[in-house]
């Protein structure tokens, strides 16, 4: 019986870092060219990674790119899935802020998301994964 409450899958760490870079790019685009479409793109991708992983456009693109740079660096998928669910929650909240016209709200949420994506992309430090470890410890 698996001990992980989310997934027993494994993923390529380099592909996950590329996904973080793509999320960071979309966050930057949202600040440079504000549009609901950037938020919808994030919503679709985070939804796919959080619940239907193979269907994520960012994950597919990242896997194709990462394959070209040698053998994968394999890590557990569960923390990454948990992080995607946090990203989905932030995206839903940012989208709601956009829809009600609260600019400061969506900007703050995207700054948080961008910082997390930056750390994942450039340092391999997954903030959501750290929350996952805390959640597993607290859950027992």
Long-range contacts (C-beta under 8 A, 24 or more apart in sequence): 4-76, 4-78, 5-78, 5-136, 5-139, 6-78, 6-81, 6-82, 6-132, 7-76, 7-77, 7-78, 7-81, 8-78, 9-53, 9-76, 9-77, 9-78, 9-81, 10-74, 10-75, 10-76, 10-77, 11-74, 11-75, 11-76, 11-77, 11-80, 12-63, 12-66, 12-72, 12-73, 12-74, 12-75, 13-72, 13-73, 13-74, 13-75, 13-124, 14-66, 14-69, 14-72, 14-73, 15-59, 15-62, 15-63, 15-65, 15-66, 15-72, 16-62, 16-75, 16-80, 16-120, 16-126, 17-120, 17-121, 17-122, 17-124, 18-61, 18-62, 18-65, 18-66, 18-121, 19-49, 19-56, 19-58, 19-59, 19-62, 19-120, 20-116, 20-117, 20-118, 20-119, 20-120, 20-121, 20-126, 21-117, 21-121, 21-122, 22-58, 22-61, 22-62, 23-58, 23-87, 23-113, 23-114, 23-117, 23-120, 23-121, 24-114, 24-117, 24-118, 24-121, 27-110, 27-113, 27-114, 27-117, 28-114, 30-110, 31-107, 31-110, 36-95, 36-98, 36-99, 39-91, 39-94, 39-95, 39-98, 39-106, 40-95, 42-87, 42-91, 42-94, 42-113, 43-88, 43-91, 43-92, 43-95, 46-84, 46-85, 46-87, 46-88, 46-91, 47-88, 49-80, 49-81, 49-84, 49-87, 50-81, 50-84, 50-85, 50-87, 50-88, 53-77, 53-81, 78-132, 79-126, 79-128, 79-129, 79-132, 79-133, 80-126, 80-128, 80-129, 82-128, 82-129, 82-131, 82-132, 82-135, 83-116, 83-120, 83-126, 83-127, 83-128, 83-129, 83-131, 83-132, 84-128, 85-128, 86-128, 86-131, 87-113, 87-116, 87-128
